Each structure stands twice: as C-alpha cells, then as structure tokens.
Amino acid sequence: MKIRILKALLRKEVKLMKRNPLIPKIIVGMPLMVMLVLPLVANLEVKNAGVTIVDNDRSQLSRRIAADIDASDYLSVKEIACTHDEAMKSIEDGKADVILTIPSHYSRDLAQGNVDIDIEANGVNATKGMLGAQYVSQSVMGTLKQWRSENGMSVDLPETSVINLYNPTLNFRNYMIPALIVVLLIIICGFLPALNLVSEKESGTIEAMNVTPVSRLAFVLSKLIPFWVVGMIVVTVGMTVGWLVYGLTPAGNIGAIYLAAILFSLALSGLGVTIANKSATMLQSIFVMFAFIMIFQLMSGLFTPIRSMPEWAQYITYAIPPRYFIEIMRSVYLKGAGIIDLWPQYAAIAAFALFFSALAAATYSKRN
Amino acid sequence: MGNDKAISVKNLTKKFGSFTAVDHITFDVAKGEIFGFLGANGAGKTTAMRMLCGLSRPTEGDGHVAGCDIITQAEAIKHRIGYMSQKFSLYADLTVEENIRLFSTIYGMSSSQIREASERLFKELEMENMRNTFVKDIPVGWKQKLALATATIHKPQIVFLDEPTGGVDPVTRRKFWELIYKASSDGMTVFVTTHYLDEAEYCNRIFIMVDGKISALDSPSALKEKYHVATIDEVFRIVAQNAQRTD
C-alpha cells in the first residue's frame, strides 16, 4: 500500500463528502437538533405526578400533609376524595397516579406512636407511579418530621433517604447528554460509511476501482479514516451544545473523550463497511445496520443500566462496543476520570476498532 | 504461451448456480489486434470480459492476460490493462481533471507524468475548457471519450471496452472508433464488445458468442466468405438464429 495512493483516495472521499448535498448538513445538523431537543424531552424525571388524597382524618396535620404535597415541584394534588372508591376512579380516569390514604384519627394516634398510612401507585405508567409514590412518601415524611419537632416530640423517624453520588441532583440531563453523544456517533459513523460504500456499488464506480491495482487495505482505509474527523465534529457539536445550552462540561479531560471518540468511530465505520461489503443494495445495508443499532442502543447500558439486566445478558454486553464508550463518556463527564483510570475500556474499544477495520478489509473483495 | 499473444484462454467457464453464463470458450488474441467480441444481450460477453480483467473468478478453465495468469495473478493483470465498463463509472461529483488525477495516481504515475499525460489528453480530446467541469455535467458523447481516456492514461498493454458506444449517436460512434484506432496504433491491444454489427467491420478479428459459447471466430472478411453473405449483420443472423437466451 502506497501512502500517495491512500492520500489520493482520501482526497477523493473528502471532496465527495463535501460536495454531497446532504452529508455535511447531517454531520452538523443532526447533532445540533438531537442535542437541542432530546435532553429536554427524553427525560425520566417525573414532574407533576397527580396525587389523590383520601383524607379520613380531616385534622390540621392531614391538611398540612396535603398542602406540602401540592407545594412540591414533582407532585400536585388532583383531588381530595371522600372514599377510596372515589380515589380509585380518579386513577381510572387518568387524573391521578398515586393515592394517599390518611386513616381516621391519624394525628391523634400519631401522638401515641407510629401509625401506617397507605400509598398506592398506578402500575400502568410504572415509572411515573413508582417515582411518584416515592416522592409522596418523602413529602409526608418531611411534613411529619417538622410537625413532631414543633410539638416537642422526638424526630427519630424511620427514614429512607437516597443520596445520589456523582449526580447529586439526579439531573437526568447530566445522564442523557453523554449518552446522546454516543447515540449520535453510533448512527452517523455506522450508517454513513455503509451508505457511502453501497452507493459506490450502485453507481458502478466501485467496479472502476476494482479493476485498478488499488490495494484493498488502502481502499478500505480511505473509507474509514474520514470518519475519525466526522466523529470528532459530532462530539464537538455535542459537547458545545451541552456546555452552552445545558451548562454541562466534562469533569475530566476533553482529550480523553476525543481519543475514545476516534477509536469508537473507527470501530463503527469498520462495522458499517463490513455490512456494506456484504450488501448489494442500500436497503439491505440499512436493514442490517438497523438490527445492530437496535441491539447497541438497548443493550449497551445507554438507557437501561446493565446491572439490572439478567446475568446472561450482562455477559453479552461485553461484546457490544458502545458499552465501553458509554462507560468512558459517563465516567469522564460526571466523575472526571482519566485515560489511566479507564484503560480497560480504552483497550476494549481499540481492540474492536482493530477487529472491525480488519474485518472490513477482509470482507472487501475486488473479485467475485 | 507465445510472446505474441496478448490474451490466451482455454475452456474458460463461469457458472452462476446452475446457469452457465460462459461455456468453455477458448481463444487467443494477438498483440496489437483489435478484437471484437459480438453477441446478443445475455450471450455472456460481459461475464467473459470480467473474468479476463480479474473482476470475476472463473469457475473452470485457465488462461493468461498480458502475460499473467488469470487465476492466480489477477492483481498483476490490473497493472497492465485498462477497462471501460458498460456503465459509465467515473465519479460524477469530481471534475474531469480530478477523476484523471485520481486514476492515474492509483496506476502509480508520478506527478509530472500525470501533468504531462493530462495536458496531452485535454488537447487530443479538445476538452481544455471542460477540465474543471463536474463529470456529471458533461454530455454523454464526451463522457464516453473521457472514460476511454481514463482507461488508457497509463498506457496499458491491453484495453478492454465493454459496449463503449452504447446509446451514442452514429457520428460520435464514428469518432469514438477513431480513438480506438489511435490506441491501437499506439501499440495497445483492444478487446471490444459490441452489438452494433457495423462496428464489427472495424475489427481485425471478431468472435461471435451465442449462449455462452463460441459460434464463429475469424476476420470479418473470412466470415463473410465462409457464410457467403455480404455483411456481418447477415453472418450474425445465421450464427445466432438458434440462440436460446434472450433478455
């Protein structure tokens, strides 16, 4: 393989990419759009979970519990029901997600000891129901604590408290932004090289190449290398929006992110080219790529934690390249980890990059 | 294989599943010859040519192209040949000059050789004013000329032309054949497929392929004499009348 030939091929790729009416827009526009919109929308935070209260006590305390719940950002009291049946109806109508039942004589009994109160959550919208129930219990706990200290009682309550390390506000945006950058890289650096190569097949230009003495490695590298740059552009746009719009900057070194992004782009574009080598049409390559991307998104820990997967599935995730990139992104962004702390992840991505590039070169055949 | 042979194949066969596209063909092409490869659509011309150019692996048979074995030395063949495919296949979004630069660099030409060759080429083809035009924007007739020029820029020993004049008007076709003669007089062996039978008259020798097999192989005048007819058109009709394959 001669460097001069590789350079000529790279020049051709860059020119064709720049002159394509769509691709430069996709490379900049898609990250912009995704980063501007999705962190606001793709949010697992529960806001305004509806609460219906069955107040059998009708005391000062019970009214205070209701008022405190309503004052919370996350909860709003939809209805004060007289009976439990009435409350159930408000859930069935979709007005409320959580029912809080305060027993009669609650404040009187409470002076003597602990009394249970009932919190029921709607399991249909599980996230909203579960989190809403948790918020209600926290709110009630807070009210009781205050009430007891005002009345000179011990504030020693059995309390559940969760402290979130590294993301103290449990701000889902902090969690989503690094993940979205990963998704963008998967899509852009996976699809574009595949489509690029298949379009050469469809237009017949690949045959003009195959009949020349160009080496397979040089040709495949000319398809992969431009995506290092594309990957860097995507990451840069993503991080810039994260910083300017959401005020989130990586706690760690930016260089660590770029290094991971380059290795990851290489792995993904290698996969894309491999798929294109085996596809005859755009449609085929798109469908196969989609299958991979589905698995990448759902099994790499992007949106669902790997630790809550069944054990067999956790083993599979080791074979999924984005898993390592996500670990790096989150650790660098939120914990401020560096390359040395994360060397096993870097080594894994580098191995994938090497493997997929080699596979791309091996599956590219100039003769059939 | 003698040194005076540019191409020499024996029992060359290509099967796609149970379909035999090219069925045990054997022939030689002498150096410097203009060799016409005739046949109806689907006769197997392109498949045969792709095997000679190292784009397709033969199922059976063997042979040499430009002194290299077609089975084991396919990549070496590619240094010595030029190929113009049936479908126009230069990069549409590159300019004329960028396409020429790209391909001549791949053929290992130095920068000064490339400069020299492209100057000569622009002059010969009268394309000076088109050098910075995107290939997609130039007229069809010019595209064919440019494709031929690109396929021969590195002065290959043999140039393969797969239906180079498809969809081109008679005047442009005539001019195109002048370029083919020019390449031949420069010492290149020309291997050309066509189904324009008048073009067959321009060849030194022709080979008529029917259903993947050789049906006739000789000079145009010898063939006309053999079948007692006045034109190659009539020869073709006699030879191809039993053809099974059509599009």
Interface residues (C-beta under 8 A of the other chain):
Chain A: K2 R4 I5 A8 L9 R11 K12 K15 L16 R19 N20 S203 G204 T205 E207 A208 M209 N210 V211 T212 P213 V214 K366 R367 N368
Chain B: C53 G54 L55 S56 R57 A74 E75 K78 H79 I81 Y83 S85 K87 F88 S89 L90 Y91 A92 D93 L94 E98 R101 L102 F103 T105 I106 Y107 G108
